[in-house]
Amino acid sequence: SKFYTLKLKGTTFTNCSLIAVDFMATDLTSVLFDNCDLYRAEFDKAIANKADFKTSFNYTIDPSKTKLKKAVFALKEVKGLLFKHDVIVH
């Protein structure tokens, strides 16, 4: 699916399979990703300030390419923000 450049501010995704979804340059401000599988979803140049990812999983987001101010993540999935640094999280 493609959401490229759409304005989805405040949207809620619940129990969704968002595998390989294109969120590039999308406004995801205050979006709730509630228990969503975000495997291979693309977030480059997205605005995800205040987005809530805490119950979602399998995401890979590069904070240097995505605006994430005050976004919320679960500690167990934080590895999805560190992938490019080639670190190991236990």
C-alpha distance (Angstrom), angle and dihedral (degrees) to the residues before:
residue distance angle dihedral
S1 . . .
K2 3.77 . .
F3 3.78 125.9 .
Y4 3.81 91.7 162.3
T5 3.83 110.8 164.5
L6 3.82 94.6 -10.6
K7 3.79 121.8 141.4
L8 3.81 105.6 -123.6
K9 3.80 97.0 160.4
G10 3.82 111.7 164.3
T11 3.82 95.2 5.4
T12 3.81 120.0 148.3
F13 3.80 121.8 -142.6
T14 3.82 110.9 -169.6
N15 3.82 125.4 -171.1
C16 3.81 90.5 -17.0
S17 3.77 130.4 159.2
L18 3.80 99.5 -138.4
I19 3.79 94.8 170.5
A20 3.82 113.7 165.0
V21 3.82 92.0 -8.3
D22 3.81 115.0 163.1
F23 3.81 109.6 -126.5
M24 3.83 92.7 159.2
A25 3.81 112.2 150.3
T26 3.81 90.0 -5.5
D27 3.81 122.5 145.4
L28 3.81 102.9 -121.4
T29 3.80 95.8 163.4
S30 3.83 110.6 157.1
V31 3.82 92.3 -5.0
L32 3.80 116.0 157.3
F33 3.80 115.0 -140.6
D34 3.81 98.4 -168.3
N35 3.82 112.2 -169.8
C36 3.81 93.9 -28.7
D37 3.79 128.7 158.3
L38 3.81 105.4 -131.6
Y39 3.81 98.1 177.3
R40 3.82 110.1 160.3
A41 3.82 92.3 -6.6
E42 3.81 110.5 154.9
F43 3.82 118.4 -130.8
D44 3.83 103.6 166.5
K45 3.82 112.3 145.2
A46 3.82 91.0 1.1
I47 3.78 121.7 140.9
A48 3.80 105.9 -131.3
N49 3.79 99.8 159.7
K50 3.82 111.1 156.2
A51 3.83 90.7 3.8
D52 3.81 115.1 151.1
F53 3.82 115.2 -133.1
K54 3.82 96.8 154.0
T55 3.82 97.3 116.6
S56 3.81 96.4 34.6
F57 3.78 127.8 90.2
N58 3.81 148.7 -165.0
Y59 3.79 93.7 43.4
T60 3.79 124.9 146.4
I61 3.79 111.9 -164.6
D62 3.79 126.5 169.8
P63 3.83 106.6 -144.4
S64 3.80 89.9 -159.1
K65 3.82 89.9 62.1
T66 3.82 100.8 34.3
K67 3.80 129.0 58.4
L68 3.81 105.9 -123.3
K69 3.80 105.5 161.4
K70 3.83 108.6 160.2
A71 3.83 92.2 -6.8
V72 3.81 113.4 152.9
F73 3.82 124.7 -129.0
A74 3.80 135.1 173.5
L75 3.80 114.2 -113.3
K76 3.82 90.9 -128.3
E77 3.83 90.8 60.5
V78 3.81 98.4 41.7
K79 3.81 88.6 106.5
G80 3.80 86.3 78.9
L81 3.81 88.4 68.5
L82 3.80 95.2 47.2
F83 3.81 101.3 47.8
K84 3.80 96.7 111.0
H85 3.80 91.5 54.9
D86 3.82 92.0 62.6
V87 3.80 92.7 -132.0
I88 3.78 128.3 150.3
V89 3.80 117.8 -127.1
H90 3.82 120.2 -165.7
